[in-house]
């Protein structure tokens, strides 16, 4: 049986791999794939953080919902930080969620500038949530 700690470490490793994959995809001009990889990197990272709080993560792909759940779980001083992230990165989080859906069902192109901004935002969010 896999422990929460093992699952958390596995999710963090996959998150890191998706982030590295996104950077490679950006360098090759695969912007739509990079946007998807960035969403996956953040989604898995947030699920690992929820596990670290001793709670099983829900079956959702919404990074905004995951941040809201994390906000409810963390200490009061960290809670403010998570709420600030939700406000500060509102548009970027929405675009990341769109990237998850459009990568499967809708033709949507992303520009280099869009994915570079998303990459910067994802890295900042990960740093701020840690």
N, C-alpha and C positions, 0 to 999 in steps of 0.2 A: 504494500500500500504506500502510495506517495504522500509524504507529509506536506503540510502547508509551506514549510520552509523550502523543501525541494521544488515544489511547484512555483513558489515565488522566484527562486533562483533561475528556474527554467524560463519563466516569463521575462525576467530581466535580461537574460542572455538573448532570447529571441528579439526582444525590443531593441537591444544594441545591434543585432544583426540586421534588422529591418532599417535602422537608422543608417548603418554603413551602406546597405543596399541602395537606399535613397540617394546618398551622396554619389555613389557610382552612377546611378541612373541619371542624376542631374548632369554629371560630367559627360554623359553620352547623349544628352538631349532627349531622354525618355521621360518627359515631364509628367505625363499622366500616370505612369507607373511610379514615379518618384512620389507624387502626391499620395497615392495609395499606400506606399511603403511608409511614408511619414505618419499617416493615420494609424497604421498597424503598430508602428513603433510606440506612439503615444498611448494607444489603447492598451497594449500589453503592459507597458510601464505602469499605467494607472491601476490596472488589475493587480499587478504585483504589489503596489503600495496598499491597496485595499486588503490583500491577503496579509501583509505585514502588520496590519491593525487587528488581525485575528478574526477577520470576517471573510466568508466566501464571497467572491464577486458575483454580481448578477449576470445573466446571459443577455447582455446588451452590447451594442457596438457604438453607442453614443458616448463620445469622450466628454461631452458636457454632463451627461447623467453620471458618469463615473467620477468626475470632479465634484459634483454635488454630493454624491455618496461619501467620497473621501472627506469632504468638508464636514459632514455630520460625524465622522469617526475620529478626527484628529483633535488634539488638545486645542483649547480656546485660542492660544496665541498663534497656532498654525492655521486655525480656521479662517482667520482674517486674511491670511496670505492666499489661501485657496479661493476665497470669495473674490479677492482682488484679481487673481488669475482669470477667473470666469469673466469679470468685467473687462479687463485689459485686452484679452484675446478673444473676445466675443466673435468677431468676424472670422478670424483665423480658425477657430474651433468649428464654426459653421462650414467653412470651406473644406476642412478636413473630413467632416461628416459627409459632405457632398461627394468628396473623393472616394469614400468607401462605397457609396451607392453607384456613382457614375462609372466606376471601374468595372462594374459588372453589367449594368443595365442600360446606360445612356451614353451616347457619344459625347464626350466633353474633353476639350483640349485645355491644357494648362500651359501658361507661359513660363519661361525661365524665371522671370521676376516673381511670379506668383509662388513657384515652388521654393525659390531661394528665401522668400519671406516666410513661407510655411516652415521651412527647415530651421530658420533662425528662431521662430516662435516655439517650435517643438522643443528645441534644445533649451531655450529659456524656461519653458514650463517645467521640463524635467529637472532643471537646476533648482528652480524655485520650490518645487514640491518635495525635493529631497530633504 
